[in-house]
């Protein structure tokens, strides 16, 4: 999602590489200098400038687990591929499922320039790409996961589309709890801290709720919200 790490020269004109109308509006892949950028409905989402916060999303989730062997990971949002590439580079992860609703984004990785980041991860036998809306997948899947790393919005308080609000609601967190194994970890990327979301996590029954910050060059830090499903109890 948005990054302030390395802003290109404003005098440069971005080059549009592909533009598609998807089920949730327009998505655009463009090149700006050396960076690749994804734009949705005119809103800048993410680029290839850094990836520290996406890597932290994965590493923090793994560190919060209880040392179980080959934990199963669900990544919500393929994006530019930082989270997937980082997870697949770590042999400690077991099966890795990526849920991405935009066919264009998947194509940009499989057949386009984003494959430079993700090709080895996509070829990894542990990796599966599921093309569907994350909320639908959480409601319908019979699979369970030891960790969920979600990066489908600019954060709980800044969603890409209105329907995504439900993911961060009590009902959405109930869906997350259902697919998490006991002691499983939920990690959520955000462009800014959200004390309100921390409270919602606690009210939903999650434990060890905390926020890790990633300093940026200007503005508020990117953060990862972390929470653990209790090892015993309903769900």
C-alpha positions as CSV (number, residue, x, y, z in Angstrom):
1,X,0.0,0.0,0.0
2,X,1.2,3.6,0.0
3,X,4.8,4.2,0.7
4,X,6.9,7.3,1.4
5,X,10.3,5.6,1.1
6,X,11.4,6.7,-2.3
7,X,9.4,9.3,-4.2
8,X,10.3,9.6,-7.9
9,X,11.1,13.0,-9.5
10,X,7.8,14.8,-10.0
11,X,9.0,15.9,-13.4
12,X,8.9,12.4,-14.6
13,X,5.7,11.3,-16.4
14,X,4.5,7.8,-15.4
15,X,4.1,5.4,-18.3
16,X,0.9,3.4,-18.2
17,X,1.7,-0.3,-19.0
18,X,-1.8,-1.7,-18.7
19,X,-5.2,-0.4,-17.8
20,X,-8.2,-2.7,-17.0
21,X,-11.8,-2.5,-15.8
22,X,-12.2,-5.0,-13.1
23,X,-15.1,-6.1,-10.9
24,X,-14.4,-3.2,-8.5
25,X,-13.4,-0.5,-11.0
26,X,-10.3,0.5,-12.9
27,X,-6.9,-0.9,-12.1
28,X,-3.7,0.4,-13.7
29,X,-0.1,-0.7,-13.8
30,X,2.4,2.0,-14.6
31,X,6.1,2.6,-14.5
32,X,7.5,5.7,-12.9
33,X,11.2,5.9,-13.3
34,X,12.5,2.5,-12.0
35,X,9.3,1.9,-10.0
36,X,6.2,-0.1,-10.8
37,X,3.0,1.2,-9.4
38,X,-0.5,-0.1,-9.0
39,X,-3.4,2.4,-9.1
40,X,-7.0,1.6,-8.3
41,X,-9.8,3.9,-9.3
42,X,-7.3,6.8,-9.4
43,X,-6.0,6.0,-5.9
44,X,-2.3,5.1,-5.5
45,X,-2.1,1.8,-3.8
46,X,1.5,0.5,-3.8
47,X,4.8,0.5,-5.6
48,X,8.1,-1.4,-5.8
49,X,10.1,1.2,-3.9
50,X,10.9,-0.7,-0.7
51,X,8.9,-3.6,0.8
52,X,10.1,-3.3,4.4
53,X,6.6,-3.2,5.8
54,X,5.4,-6.1,3.7
55,X,8.3,-8.2,4.8
56,X,7.6,-7.2,8.4
57,X,4.0,-8.3,7.9
58,X,5.3,-11.9,7.2
59,X,8.1,-12.0,9.7
60,X,6.1,-10.7,12.6
61,X,3.4,-13.3,12.0
62,X,5.9,-16.1,11.9
63,X,7.7,-14.8,15.1
64,X,4.3,-14.7,16.9
65,X,3.6,-18.3,16.2
66,X,4.5,-21.0,18.7
67,X,7.2,-22.7,16.8
68,X,4.9,-25.1,15.1
69,X,6.4,-26.9,12.1
70,X,5.6,-25.8,8.5
71,X,2.8,-23.3,9.5
72,X,0.2,-22.7,6.8
73,X,0.0,-19.1,5.6
74,X,-2.8,-17.1,4.0
75,X,-1.8,-13.9,2.3
76,X,-4.6,-11.5,1.5
77,X,-3.7,-9.4,-1.5
78,X,-0.9,-10.2,-4.0
79,X,0.0,-6.5,-4.6
80,X,3.4,-6.1,-6.1
81,X,4.5,-9.4,-4.6
82,X,6.7,-8.4,-1.7
83,X,4.9,-10.4,1.0
84,X,4.7,-13.6,-1.2
85,X,8.3,-13.4,-2.3
86,X,9.5,-12.9,1.2
87,X,7.4,-15.8,2.6
88,X,8.4,-18.2,-0.2
89,X,12.1,-17.4,0.4
90,X,11.7,-18.7,4.0
91,X,11.7,-22.5,4.2
92,X,10.0,-22.5,7.6
93,X,6.6,-21.7,6.0
94,X,4.4,-24.6,4.8
95,X,1.7,-24.1,2.3
96,X,1.2,-20.5,1.1
97,X,-2.2,-19.4,-0.2
98,X,-2.6,-16.0,-1.8
99,X,-6.1,-14.6,-2.3
100,X,-6.3,-11.9,-5.0
101,X,-9.5,-10.6,-6.4
102,X,-8.1,-8.7,-9.4
103,X,-7.3,-10.8,-12.4
104,X,-5.2,-8.0,-13.8
105,X,-2.9,-8.1,-10.8
106,X,-2.4,-11.9,-11.2
107,X,-1.7,-11.4,-14.9
108,X,0.9,-8.7,-14.2
109,X,2.8,-11.3,-12.1
110,X,2.3,-14.3,-14.3
111,X,2.9,-12.6,-17.7
112,X,4.0,-9.0,-16.9
113,X,6.8,-7.0,-15.3
114,X,5.8,-7.8,-11.7
115,X,7.0,-11.3,-12.4
116,X,10.6,-10.0,-11.8
117,X,9.7,-9.9,-8.1
118,X,7.4,-12.9,-7.8
119,X,8.4,-15.5,-10.4
120,X,10.4,-17.8,-8.0
121,X,7.6,-17.6,-5.4
122,X,4.9,-18.4,-7.9
123,X,6.9,-21.4,-9.1
124,X,7.3,-22.6,-5.5
125,X,5.2,-25.8,-5.0
126,X,4.0,-24.4,-1.7
127,X,2.3,-21.5,-3.4
128,X,-1.4,-21.4,-4.5
129,X,-3.1,-18.4,-6.0
130,X,-6.9,-18.1,-5.4
131,X,-8.7,-15.5,-7.6
132,X,-11.6,-14.4,-5.4
133,X,-12.6,-11.7,-3.0
134,X,-11.0,-12.2,0.4
135,X,-14.2,-11.8,2.4
136,X,-15.9,-14.4,0.2
137,X,-13.0,-16.8,0.6
138,X,-13.0,-16.5,4.4
139,X,-16.7,-17.2,4.5
140,X,-16.6,-20.2,2.1
141,X,-13.3,-22.0,2.6
142,X,-12.9,-25.2,4.6
143,X,-9.2,-24.6,5.0
144,X,-7.6,-23.4,8.1
145,X,-4.4,-21.4,8.5
146,X,-1.8,-20.8,11.2
147,X,-1.2,-17.2,10.1
148,X,-3.1,-14.7,8.0
149,X,-1.2,-11.7,6.6
150,X,-3.7,-9.2,5.1
151,X,-2.7,-6.3,2.9
152,X,-5.8,-5.5,0.8
153,X,-6.3,-1.9,1.8
154,X,-4.5,1.1,3.0
155,X,-5.6,0.0,6.5
156,X,-8.7,-0.6,8.6
157,X,-9.5,3.2,8.4
158,X,-8.7,3.6,4.7
159,X,-10.3,0.9,2.6
160,X,-9.8,0.6,-1.2
161,X,-13.5,-0.2,-1.8
162,X,-16.5,0.3,0.5
163,X,-17.3,-3.4,0.8
164,X,-13.9,-4.0,2.4
165,X,-15.1,-2.3,5.6
166,X,-16.6,-5.6,6.6
167,X,-13.3,-7.3,7.0
168,X,-12.3,-5.1,10.0
169,X,-15.7,-5.3,11.6
170,X,-16.7,-7.8,14.4
171,X,-18.3,-10.0,11.8
172,X,-15.3,-10.0,9.6
173,X,-13.0,-10.8,12.5
174,X,-15.3,-13.7,13.4
175,X,-14.6,-15.0,9.8
176,X,-10.9,-14.6,10.4
177,X,-11.1,-16.5,13.7
178,X,-13.0,-19.3,12.0
179,X,-10.2,-20.0,9.6
180,X,-7.3,-19.5,12.0
181,X,-6.0,-22.5,14.0
182,X,-5.9,-22.2,17.8
183,X,-3.0,-19.9,18.6
184,X,-2.9,-18.7,15.0
185,X,-1.8,-15.2,14.2
186,X,-3.6,-12.4,12.3
187,X,-1.4,-9.6,10.9
188,X,-2.9,-6.6,9.1
189,X,-0.9,-4.0,7.2
190,X,-1.9,-0.3,7.6
191,X,-0.7,3.0,6.3
192,X,-1.3,4.5,9.8
193,X,-1.9,3.2,13.3
194,X,-5.6,2.5,14.2
195,X,-6.3,2.4,18.0
196,X,-9.9,1.8,17.2
197,X,-9.0,-1.4,15.2
198,X,-6.9,-2.6,18.1
199,X,-10.0,-2.3,20.3
200,X,-12.1,-4.2,17.8
201,X,-9.5,-7.0,17.8
202,X,-9.6,-7.3,21.6
203,X,-13.4,-7.2,21.7
204,X,-13.4,-10.0,19.1
205,X,-11.5,-12.2,21.5
206,X,-8.0,-11.9,20.1
207,X,-5.1,-11.8,22.5
208,X,-1.6,-10.3,22.5
209,X,-2.9,-7.4,20.4
210,X,-0.1,-5.0,19.5
211,X,1.2,-2.7,16.7
212,X,4.6,-2.7,15.1
213,X,5.7,0.5,13.3
214,X,7.9,1.0,10.2
215,X,9.3,4.5,10.1
216,X,9.0,6.3,6.7
217,X,10.8,9.3,5.3
218,X,7.8,11.6,5.9
219,X,4.4,11.4,7.6
220,X,3.0,8.8,9.9
221,X,4.7,5.4,10.0
222,X,3.3,2.3,8.3
223,X,2.3,-0.3,10.8
224,X,1.4,-4.0,11.2
225,X,-1.4,-4.8,13.6
226,X,-0.8,-8.2,15.2
227,X,-3.2,-10.4,17.2
228,X,-3.4,-14.0,18.3
229,X,-6.4,-16.3,18.4
230,X,-6.7,-17.9,21.8
231,X,-5.4,-21.5,21.9
232,X,-8.7,-22.6,23.4
233,X,-12.2,-21.4,23.2
234,X,-15.0,-21.0,20.6
235,X,-14.3,-20.7,16.9
